C-alpha cells in the first residue's frame, strides 16, 4: 500500500472499527443463581457462554486493531505487507484492516482442512 490516500483510509477504518467496538461494550454475564428454574438453567448457561465468547472475540479484535495502528504508525510504508513473507496482503486488508498476514500465510497458520469432513449436506460417508 504505497498510496497515501489508501493509508489514511485504512487508518480511518481502523479508528472507526475500534470506536464501534468500544461503544458496544461487553455483554453482561449473568451469574446462575439458586433461584434459577431447572428448565431455565440450560438457557442461562448458554447465554453465559455466548456472552463470554463474544466478549473474548471483541477483546481479541481490539487487540489486533491496536497492533495494526501501531504498525501503521511505526512503519507506514510497510503497512499492508504480510509480516511473514512480505508480500502484499491485498483485498483482505480492505475487508479486515487489522490483518497482518496474506491469504496464503493465514491458511498455513490455520492449517489445512481436516480430511474426512463432509463436503455436501447429503454426504454421510
C-alpha positions in Angstrom: 0.0 0.0 0.0 2.0 2.9 -1.2 -0.6 5.5 -1.8 -1.0 8.0 1.0 -4.8 8.1 0.4 -5.0 4.3 1.0 -3.1 4.5 4.2 -5.3 7.4 5.5 -8.4 5.4 4.6 -7.1 2.3 6.4 -6.2 4.4 9.4 -9.7 5.9 9.4 -11.3 2.5 9.0 -9.3 1.1 12.0 -10.3 4.0 14.2 -13.9 3.7 13.2 -13.9 0.0 13.8 -12.2 0.4 17.2 -14.6 3.1 18.2 -17.6 1.0 17.3 -16.3 -2.0 19.3 -15.6 0.2 22.3 -19.1 1.8 22.1 -20.7 -1.7 22.1 -19.1 -2.6 25.3 -19.0 -6.1 26.9 -22.2 -8.2 27.2 -23.1 -8.7 30.8 -22.6 -12.3 32.0 -25.5 -13.1 34.3 -24.5 -15.4 37.1 -26.5 -18.5 37.7 -28.4 -18.3 40.9 -30.1 -20.8 43.2 -33.4 -19.3 42.2 -32.8 -20.4 38.5 -35.5 -22.8 37.5 -34.2 -26.2 36.4 -35.8 -25.6 33.0 -34.2 -22.2 32.7 -30.7 -23.3 33.8 -29.5 -24.6 30.4 -30.7 -21.3 28.8 -28.9 -19.3 31.4 -25.7 -21.3 30.9 -26.0 -20.9 27.1 -26.4 -17.2 27.5 -23.3 -17.1 29.7 -21.2 -19.0 27.1 -22.4 -16.7 24.3 -21.7 -13.5 26.2 -18.3 -14.8 27.3 -17.3 -15.9 23.8 -18.5 -12.6 22.3 -16.6 -10.6 24.9 -13.4 -12.6 24.2 -13.7 -12.2 20.4 -14.3 -8.4 20.9 -11.2 -8.1 23.1 -9.1 -10.1 20.6 -10.2 -7.9 17.7 -9.5 -4.7 19.7 -6.0 -6.1 20.4 -5.4 -6.7 16.7 -6.7 -3.2 15.8 -4.3 -1.7 18.3 -1.4 -3.7 16.8 -2.4 -2.6 13.3 -2.5 1.0 14.4 1.0 0.6 16.0 2.3 -1.0 12.8 0.8 1.8 10.8 2.3 4.5 13.0 5.8 2.9 13.2 6.2 1.8 9.5 3.5 3.2 7.2 5.5 2.4 4.1 5.5 -1.3 5.0 1.9 -1.4 6.3 -0.2 -3.7 4.1 2.6 -6.3 3.6 2.4 -9.7 5.2 4.5 -9.9 8.4 5.6 -13.4 7.5 6.5 -13.3 3.8 6.5 -9.6 3.0 4.0 -10.0 0.1 1.1 -7.5 -0.2 -1.9 -8.6 1.8 -4.2 -7.2 -0.9 -8.0 -7.1 -0.8 -8.2 -8.8 2.6 -6.9 -5.6 4.1 -9.9 -3.7 2.7 -12.3 -6.1 4.4 -10.3 -6.5 7.7 -7.9 -3.6 8.0 -6.2 -5.2 11.1 -5.0 -8.4 9.4 -1.2 -8.8 9.2 -1.0 -12.0 7.1 -1.6 -12.6 3.4 -4.1 -15.3 2.5 -1.5 -18.0 1.9 0.3 -17.4 5.2 -3.0 -17.2 7.0 -4.0 -20.6 5.5 -0.7 -22.1 6.5 -1.1 -20.8 10.0 -4.7 -22.1 10.3 -3.7 -25.5 8.9 -5.4 -27.4 6.1 -9.0 -28.5 6.4 -9.3 -31.8 8.2 -9.6 -34.8 6.0 -12.9 -36.7 6.2 -15.2 -33.7 6.6 -18.4 -33.8 4.7 -18.4 -31.7 1.6 -22.2 -31.8 0.9 -25.2 -31.8 3.1 -26.2 -35.3 2.0 -22.6 -36.8 2.2 -22.9 -39.3 5.0 -19.7 -41.3 4.4 
